[in-house]
Amino acid sequence: MNVNVTNNSTIDVAGHSALDGPSVLPWDIEAIVAGLREARRRSLRVASAANRRTPIPSPELLQKVVDRLYASLFPRHAGAVDHSEEGLAFFVGSTLNEALLLLVEQIRREHGFVDPSRRSDGKSPRSADGIVADFASELPDIYTLLETDIRAAYDGDPSARSTEEVLLSFPGVKAIIYHRIAHTLHSLGAPVVARIIAELAHSQTGIDIHPGAEIGGSFFIDHGTGVVIGETVIIGERVRIYQAVTLGAKRFSVDEQGALVKGEPRHPIVEDDVVIYAGATILGRITIGRGSSIGGNVWLTRSVPPLSAVVQAHVRSETFDQGAGI
């Protein structure tokens, strides 16, 4: 057995390099490989898939799916050369077909690899073809929502010079594009593929949005680094949030065996026209009322009514003399 190494030489299992001559490696590669094989055999996580040959979903191929979906939604911004109606139609049709065929295969991989008995809903999955057909039919609605998000970013940032600049360069817009795609797939029955797409956005933007989160139109994340939006968050229309905001869970319910209960509503509800400033942490199934403003670095674990303004308490410094005091 030969092992490839990064300098393009080849080392065999006895530790001999084709370039450098005989040498002795300080590890026993055959024993390590055998040990890893045995560890995988004993693993409860992979036991149910031990006899399967189905490959798992590929983040690299799903990145290609998202890139082609982006090009289908915004062809003038993503490689279309002929901008006539006929030219754009041909580009979109060809690019979209490629994306959807790749997506079907990735969802088939998800269904083949994930044991139905271990799904949180306990149900057999829908067919990959059916999921992708329904997803494709929702693309016009996804585009319409994204147009409101792009406009909200342009209107909400005085540094933005055009909607093209917003679409091509704003990390918050990139994250919400990925989320609109991932959320639709999550809702249609492809949660693993959706989560991988969400994590692709997370790794590229620093913005972590669970694909289960429900987010209304005209949503704007300014700057964005460090934003976390949990699975059961519900966000209304025209909401704006800044960097390092967390919409998270306060506590996790457990069952009689001590295992975490999956899928319970445990994250905030943010109503329409709310602004949440940098560093705010909002935890638990609480409601932020319509039109409220949540100040920077606020820690909030209770609901607030509409039109509230929540800010940090001010530290007050006082001196006492002539016997005065507390």
Secondary structure by P-SEA (a helix, b strand, c coil): cccccccccccccccccccccbbbbcccaaaaaaaaaaaaaaccccccccccccccccaaaaaaaaaaaaaaacccccccccccaaaaaaaaaaaaaaaaaaaaaaaaaaaacccccccccccccccaaaaaaaaaaaaaaaaaaaaaaaaaaaaaccccccaaaaacccaaaaaaaaaaaaaaaaaaccaaaaaaaaaaaaaaccbbbccccccccccccccccbbbbcccbbbbcbbbbbccccccccbbbbccccccccccccbbbbccbbbbccbbbbbcccccccbbbbccccccccccccbbbbbcccbbbbbbcccccc
